[in-house]
Amino acid sequence: MPDSIPRAARLSDAQRNAVQALLRVAPIIDRLGERFTQAGQEIALVGGSVRDALLDRLGPDLDFTTSARPDEIEKLVSGWADAVWDMGRDFGTIGCRKGDWTLEITTYRADAYQPNSRKPEVAYGESLEGDLLRRDFTVNAMALALPERRFVDPYSGLDDLAAAMIRTPGAPAVSFSDDPLRMLRAARFAAQLGFRVDPLVEDAMRAMADRIDIVSAERVRDELAKLLCVPAPRAGLELMVETGLAERVLPEVPALKLERDEHHRHKDVYEHSLIVLEQAIDLEDRLPDGGPDLAVRLAALLHDIGKPRTRRFLPDGSVTFHHHDVVGAKMTRKRMQALRFSKDEIAAVTTLVDLHLRFHGYGSGEWTDSAVRRYVRDAGDQLDRLHVLTRADCTTRNRRKAERLRRTYDDLEARVARLAEEEELATMRPDLDGNQIMGILGLDPGPEVGQAYRYLLELRIEHGPLGAEQAREELLRWWEERDDRGSPGRS
C-alpha cells in the first residue's frame, strides 16, 4: 500500500478528487511506462505534473524522469510518439508529442553549481529518490512511478501541499548553493500557488541573496518574467525585496521604498508601483491579445524608478520629480539590457515608461487634434499598452478625482478612435512618399529627402491629411524658403 494514502486522507475532498486528473493521462503514462520497463529502464511522472494533478490543474505538458540516458530515451519514444525533438539533449532531456500531450523526459539528475561557475554542471543520477532530493521544493519532489502508478513522496511534499507551504527537500542552504536560481523560484511559486514560504527557506534566501550573482543573466531574466506573468505576482516581488534578492536582481524596485509619492497618498512610491502593477493586470483584458502581458507588467512595475534620482525638495516642503519619466526610461533600458531582454522587449517597455506621464497634459480635453496625433505617433505600436498603463497609474483614493480621470481618458481614447477612423492614424505617413519628393524637387537619394519627408510628416500631424496637391505646394514653399535661408539648393 503506498505510504501516501494516510496523508492524502488529510487533504480536502476537492484535492483528493483531483488525483483523478491523473486518470486522464493513464493511457499515455501506462504505455510509456511499459515501453521503458520492458527495456529495463525506470520512468516516473514527476514534479510539477504531479503537483498540478493534485491541485486539479493538470495541463497538457507532462514531465518525466528516467534511468535511461538521452540516446536510449530517443530510441524508446521514436516510432511511438508523433514527433520527437532533442534541443535539451545536453541537459539530459528528450521532448516528444503524443496526441494532445507534450512530454519532456529527463535522465535522473544530480547536477549542481561549482563555486565560481555561472551555469550548473550536468551530472546524471542513479535513482528516483536521488533525483527527487535535488529538486527545488518538496511540492515538486513527488512522483508517480510507472507503470504500476506507485506514488513516491520521500520528502512529505503532499503534507506541504496540504499546508500550502514552500519547503526544500533538504537543507535550504544546500539546495540554494546547488542552484541559487531556486531562491527566485521560491518567490515565483509563493505568488503562483499562493503558498507561504517556510521560515527556514526565507532565512536562507536572506542569508544567501548575494549567491544569485553567479547565475547567468538569461536564467534570472526568464525566472523574473515567469514571476511577473503569474496571475498575482505581488507576493513574490515583496518576498524578493524583503530577502534582499531584488537588490541583486532589480535594485531599482527596492530603492523606491525610500521615496514618498508626491501626493503623499501612499506609503511610498514602492507601494504605489505595486498597486499600479495590480491595476494594470486587472486592465489587461483591454489589450487585443489579453494577458498576461510582460511588457505592460514590467512598465507598471518600473514606471516610477526615475523618482529617486530626480527628487527635489522645495522651500515650501513639497517634493518634485521633474523628468522622472525620461530618467526612468533610461534606467529601464539599462536594467533590461543587463538582464538580456530582447531589443523589441526593451523598446516596448522603455517607450511606455517614457510616455506614462504624457496624458497628464491633456487636462480636461484641451489637446488639439494635432496633439492627439502626436500622442498616437509617439506611442506607435505600444498605444494599447499605453492606454492600460496610464489608466492603471491612477491610484488616488479620492473617488471623485479617480472618476474624473477615468472619464477624461475615455474622452481621449474616443478622440483617438475617431481620428484613427478618419485619418488612418495607425499608419500615419506624409501625403507624399520619398520617390514623389525626389521627383518634385529633382533630388537624388540623400539627407535632404529625409528632411523633406520629416517636414511633410510634421504638417500631417499638425493639420491632418492635406492631399497630394496641397502637400506638393507646401513642399515647394518649404524648399524655396530653405534656399532663401542659404541652404544648399537642388542637386
C-alpha positions in Angstrom: 0.0 0.0 0.0 1.5 3.4 -1.0 2.6 5.4 2.1 0.8 8.4 0.7 -2.7 7.2 1.5 -2.8 8.4 5.1 -1.6 11.8 4.1 -3.9 12.0 1.2 -6.8 11.4 3.6 -6.0 14.7 5.3 -6.5 16.7 2.1 -9.8 18.3 1.3 -12.4 16.4 -0.8 -11.6 18.6 -3.8 -7.9 17.8 -3.5 -8.5 14.1 -3.0 -10.8 14.1 -6.0 -8.2 16.0 -8.0 -5.9 12.9 -8.0 -8.4 11.5 -10.5 -6.9 14.0 -13.0 -4.1 11.5 -13.5 -6.6 9.1 -14.9 -7.0 11.4 -17.9 -3.4 10.6 -18.9 -3.5 7.0 -17.9 -3.3 5.6 -21.4 -0.3 7.8 -22.2 1.6 7.2 -19.0 0.8 3.5 -18.8 2.1 2.8 -22.4 5.1 4.9 -21.8 5.9 3.1 -18.6 5.5 -0.3 -20.3 8.0 0.7 -23.1 10.6 1.8 -20.6 10.3 -1.1 -18.1 10.4 -3.7 -21.0 13.7 -2.1 -21.9 14.9 -2.5 -18.3 14.6 1.2 -17.5 12.7 3.1 -14.8 10.4 6.0 -15.5 8.1 8.2 -13.4 5.8 11.1 -13.9 7.3 13.8 -11.7 7.5 17.3 -10.4 5.0 19.9 -11.5 2.8 17.4 -13.3 2.1 15.5 -10.1 1.7 18.7 -8.1 -0.7 20.2 -10.6 -2.7 17.0 -10.8 -3.1 17.1 -7.0 -4.2 20.8 -7.3 -6.7 19.8 -10.1 -4.9 22.0 -12.6 -3.0 19.5 -14.8 -2.2 20.9 -18.2 -1.1 19.2 -21.5 2.6 19.4 -20.6 3.9 16.3 -18.8 7.3 15.9 -17.1 9.0 12.5 -16.6 12.3 11.3 -15.1 14.0 8.1 -16.0 17.1 6.0 -15.5 17.6 5.9 -19.3 20.2 8.1 -20.9 19.2 10.6 -23.7 20.1 8.3 -26.6 18.1 5.4 -25.0 15.1 7.8 -24.4 15.1 8.8 -28.0 15.1 5.2 -29.2 12.2 4.3 -26.9 9.9 7.1 -27.9 10.8 7.1 -31.7 8.1 5.3 -33.6 5.6 5.7 -30.7 5.5 9.5 -30.4 4.0 11.7 -33.1 7.1 13.9 -33.1 10.5 13.9 -31.2 13.0 16.7 -30.6 16.3 16.8 -28.7 17.0 20.5 -28.1 17.6 19.6 -24.4 19.9 16.7 -25.0 22.8 18.5 -23.4 20.8 18.7 -20.2 19.6 15.1 -20.4 16.1 15.9 -21.9 14.3 14.5 -24.9 11.0 16.0 -25.8 8.1 14.5 -27.8 4.5 14.9 -28.7 1.8 12.2 -28.4 -1.7 13.3 -29.4 -2.6 16.4 -27.4 0.2 15.8 -24.9 3.7 17.3 -24.8 6.2 15.2 -22.9 9.7 16.0 -21.6 11.6 13.0 -20.4 14.8 13.7 -18.5 17.5 11.4 -17.2 17.9 11.2 -13.4 19.9 14.3 -12.5 22.4 15.2 -9.7 23.8 18.5 -11.1 24.9 21.5 -9.1 26.8 24.7 -9.4 30.6 24.8 -8.8 31.7 27.7 -6.6 32.7 30.0 -9.5 30.5 28.7 -12.3 27.7 30.7 -13.9 25.9 27.5 -15.1 25.2 24.2 -13.3 27.2 21.2 -14.3 25.1 18.5 -15.7 25.6 15.2 -13.9 23.4 12.1 -14.1 21.9 10.5 -11.0 21.3 6.9 -10.2 17.9 6.7 -8.5 14.4 8.3 -8.5 14.8 9.2 -4.8 18.2 10.9 -5.5 16.6 12.8 -8.4 13.8 14.0 -6.2 16.2 15.1 -3.5 17.9 17.5 -5.9 14.6 19.2 -6.9 13.8 22.6 -5.7 10.8 22.2 -3.4 9.0 19.3 -1.7 5.8 20.0 -3.6 7.8 19.5 -6.8 9.5 16.4 -5.4 6.7 13.9 -5.7 6.5 11.2 -8.4 4.3 8.5 -9.8 6.4 5.5 -10.7 5.3 3.7 -13.8 3.7 1.5 -15.0 2.4 0.5 -11.6 1.4 4.1 -10.7 3.2 3.9 -7.3 3.1 7.3 -5.5 6.6 8.3 -4.3 6.8 11.1 -1.8 10.0 10.7 0.3 10.1 14.4 1.4 6.5 14.8 2.5 5.5 17.0 -0.4 1.9 16.0 0.0 1.9 17.4 3.5 3.4 20.6 2.3 0.8 20.8 -0.5 -2.0 20.4 2.0 -0.4 23.1 4.3 0.3 25.4 1.3 4.0 25.6 2.3 7.1 26.1 0.2 9.9 24.0 1.7 13.1 22.4 0.3 13.6 18.6 0.3 17.0 19.0 2.1 18.6 21.9 4.0 17.7 25.2 2.2 21.3 26.4 2.3 22.4 23.3 0.5 19.6 23.5 -2.1 20.3 27.2 -2.8 24.0 26.6 -3.0 23.4 23.8 -5.6 21.3 26.2 -7.7 20.9 29.8 -6.5 18.1 30.4 -9.0 15.9 28.4 -6.7 15.6 31.4 -4.5 13.8 33.3 -7.3 11.8 30.2 -7.9 10.7 30.3 -4.3 9.4 33.8 -4.8 7.6 32.7 -8.0 5.9 29.7 -6.5 4.8 31.7 -3.5 3.0 34.0 -5.8 1.9 31.4 -8.4 0.5 28.9 -5.9 -0.5 31.4 -3.1 1.7 29.4 -0.7 3.7 30.6 2.4 7.4 30.2 2.4 8.9 28.1 5.3 10.8 30.5 7.7 14.0 28.4 7.3 13.7 28.8 3.5 13.2 32.6 3.8 16.1 32.9 6.3 18.4 31.1 3.8 17.2 33.4 1.0 18.1 36.4 3.1 21.5 35.0 4.1 22.4 33.8 0.6 20.9 36.6 -1.6 24.3 37.5 -3.0 24.7 34.0 -4.3 22.2 34.9 -7.1 25.0 36.9 -8.7 26.6 33.7 -10.0 23.5 32.8 -12.1 23.5 33.9 -15.7 21.5 37.0 -16.6 19.4 34.9 -19.1 18.3 32.5 -16.4 17.5 35.3 -14.0 15.5 37.1 -16.7 13.5 34.0 -17.6 12.6 33.4 -13.9 11.7 37.0 -13.3 9.5 37.0 -16.4 7.7 33.9 -15.1 7.1 35.5 -11.8 5.7 38.7 -13.4 3.3 36.7 -15.5 1.6 34.7 -12.8 -1.9 36.0 -12.0 -0.9 37.8 -8.9 2.9 38.5 -8.7 2.9 40.9 -5.8 3.6 38.4 -3.1 6.7 37.1 -5.0 8.0 40.6 -5.6 7.6 41.6 -2.0 9.4 38.4 -0.9 12.3 39.3 -3.3 12.5 42.8 -1.7 12.3 41.6 1.9 15.0 39.0 1.5 17.4 41.2 -0.5 17.1 39.3 -3.7 15.6 42.3 -5.5 18.6 44.4 -4.5 20.8 42.0 -6.6 18.4 41.4 -9.5 16.2 44.5 -9.8 17.7 47.1 -7.4 15.6 50.0 -8.8 12.5 48.5 -7.2 13.6 48.3 -3.5 15.1 51.8 -4.0 11.5 53.1 -4.4 10.8 52.2 -0.7 12.8 55.2 0.3 10.7 57.7 -1.7 7.4 59.3 -0.9 4.8 59.7 -3.6 4.5 63.4 -4.4 0.8 63.4 -3.5 1.5 61.7 -0.1 -1.4 59.4 -0.8 0.6 56.2 -0.5 3.1 54.8 2.0 5.8 55.2 -0.6 6.4 55.0 -4.3 7.2 51.3 -3.9 3.7 50.7 -2.7 2.3 52.9 -5.4 4.1 50.9 -8.1 2.8 47.6 -6.8 -0.7 49.0 -6.9 -0.2 50.2 -10.4 1.0 46.7 -11.4 -2.1 45.1 -9.8 -4.4 47.6 -11.6 -2.6 47.0 -14.9 -3.1 43.3 -14.6 -6.9 43.9 -14.0 -7.0 46.0 -17.2 -5.2 43.5 -19.5 -8.5 42.4 -21.0 -8.4 45.7 -22.8 -5.4 44.5 -24.8 -6.0 42.8 -28.2 -4.3 39.6 -27.0 -5.4 39.9 -23.4 -2.8 38.8 -20.8 -0.5 38.1 -19.2 1.4 40.9 -20.9 5.0 41.0 -19.8 5.7 44.5 -21.3 2.7 46.1 -19.5 3.6 44.5 -16.2 7.3 45.5 -16.4 6.4 49.0 -17.4 3.9 49.2 -14.5 6.5 48.0 -12.0 9.3 50.2 -13.3 7.4 53.4 -14.5 8.5 55.5 -11.5 12.1 54.2 -11.0 13.4 57.6 -12.1 11.9 59.3 -9.0 14.8 58.6 -6.5 17.3 60.3 -8.9 15.0 63.3 -9.7 13.6 64.0 -6.2 13.9 67.7 -5.2 12.6 69.3 -2.0 11.1 72.8 -2.5 11.2 75.5 0.2 7.6 75.0 1.0 8.2 71.4 1.9 6.7 69.9 -1.2 8.6 67.4 -3.4 9.0 67.3 -7.2 10.2 64.6 -9.5 10.7 66.5 -12.7 11.6 64.5 -15.8 11.5 61.2 -13.8 9.8 59.7 -16.9 12.8 60.4 -19.1 15.3 59.3 -16.5 13.2 56.3 -15.7 13.2 55.2 -19.3 17.0 55.4 -19.5 17.3 53.4 -16.3 14.8 50.8 -17.6 16.7 50.4 -20.8 20.0 49.8 -18.8 18.4 47.3 -16.4 16.7 45.3 -19.2 19.9 45.2 -21.2 21.8 43.9 -18.2 19.1 41.1 -17.9 19.5 40.3 -21.6 15.9 41.1 -22.7 15.4 41.3 -26.4 15.6 44.6 -28.3 11.9 44.5 -29.0 11.0 44.0 -25.4 13.3 46.8 -24.3 11.9 49.2 -26.9 8.3 48.4 -25.8 8.9 48.9 -22.1 11.1 52.0 -22.3 8.6 53.6 -24.6 5.8 53.0 -22.1 7.9 54.3 -19.2 8.9 57.4 -21.2 5.3 58.2 -22.2 3.5 57.3 -19.0 3.1 61.0 -17.9 2.1 62.4 -21.3 -1.7 62.1 -20.6 -1.5 64.4 -17.7 -1.0 67.3 -20.1 -4.5 66.5 -21.6 -6.2 68.4 -18.8 -10.0 68.2 -19.3 -9.6 67.8 -23.1 -7.6 70.8 -24.1 -5.4 68.9 -26.5 -5.8 69.9 -30.2 -6.2 67.2 -32.8 -2.5 67.6 -33.6 -1.6 66.9 -30.0 -3.7 63.7 -30.1 -1.9 62.7 -33.4 1.5 63.2 -31.7 0.4 61.1 -28.8 -0.5 58.3 -31.2 2.6 58.8 -33.3 4.9 58.7 -30.3 3.2 55.6 -28.8 3.4 53.8 -32.1 2.6 50.1 -31.7 2.5 50.5 -27.9 -0.6 52.6 -27.9 -2.9 49.9 -26.5 -0.4 49.1 -23.7 0.0 52.9 -23.0 -3.8 53.1 -22.6 -3.6 50.4 -20.0 -0.6 51.8 -18.1 -2.0 55.3 -18.0 -5.3 54.1 -16.6 -3.5 51.9 -14.1 -1.4 54.8 -12.9 -4.4 56.4 -11.2 -4.2 55.3 -7.6 -5.9 58.2 -5.9 -8.2 57.3 -3.0 -10.4 60.3 -3.9 -13.2 58.6 -5.8 -14.4 61.8 -7.4 -10.9 62.6 -8.8 -10.5 59.0 -10.0 -13.8 59.1 -11.8 -12.9 62.4 -13.4 -9.6 60.9 -14.7 -11.4 57.9 -16.0 -13.9 60.0 -17.9 -11.1 62.2 -19.3 -9.2 59.2 -20.5 -12.4 57.8 -22.0 -12.6 61.0 -24.0 -9.0 60.8 -25.2 -9.5 57.2 -26.3 -12.7 58.2 -28.2 -10.8 61.0 -29.9 -8.0 58.7 -30.9 -10.6 56.2 -32.3 -12.4 59.0 -34.3 -9.2 60.3 -35.8 -7.9 56.8 -36.5 -11.1 56.1 -38.4 -11.0 59.4 -40.3 -7.2 59.6 -41.0 -5.7 56.1 -40.7 -3.6 57.2 -37.7 -2.1 53.7 -37.2 -0.2 54.1 -40.5 0.4 57.8 -40.3 2.7 59.0 -43.2 3.2 62.2 -45.2 0.9 62.7 -48.2 3.9 62.3 -50.4 6.4 59.4 -50.3 10.2 59.6 -50.9 10.0 58.9 -54.6 7.4 61.6 -55.1 9.5 64.1 -53.1 12.6 63.4 -55.2 10.6 63.8 -58.4 9.1 67.1 -57.4 12.4 68.6 -56.1 14.7 66.9 -58.6 16.7 65.3 -55.9 18.8 62.1 -55.7 18.6 59.9 -52.6 20.2 61.7 -49.7 19.7 63.5 -46.4 17.7 66.3 -48.0 14.9 63.8 -48.9 14.7 62.8 -45.3 14.4 66.4 -44.2 11.6 67.0 -46.7 9.9 63.8 -45.6 10.0 64.8 -41.9 8.7 68.3 -42.7 5.7 66.8 -44.5 5.1 64.4 -41.7 5.0 67.3 -39.2 2.4 69.0 -41.4 0.4 65.8 -41.5 0.5 65.6 -37.7 -0.4 69.3 -37.3 -3.1 69.6 -39.8 -4.2 66.1 -40.7 -4.3 64.8 -44.3 -3.5 67.5 -46.9 -3.9 65.6 -50.1 -1.2 65.2 -52.8 -1.7 68.6 -54.5 -1.6 70.8 -51.3 1.3 68.7 -50.0 3.2 69.4 -53.2 2.6 73.2 -52.8 3.7 73.1 -49.2 6.8 71.1 -50.1 7.8 73.6 -52.8 7.2 76.5 -50.5 9.4 74.9 -47.8 12.1 74.2 -50.4 12.1 77.8 -51.7 12.3 79.2 -48.1 15.1 76.8 -47.4 17.1 78.1 -50.4 16.4 81.7 -49.3 17.9 80.9 -45.9 21.1 79.9 -47.6 20.7 76.1 -47.5 22.1 74.2 -50.4 19.9 74.1 -53.5 18.8 71.3 -55.7 21.3 68.7 -56.8 
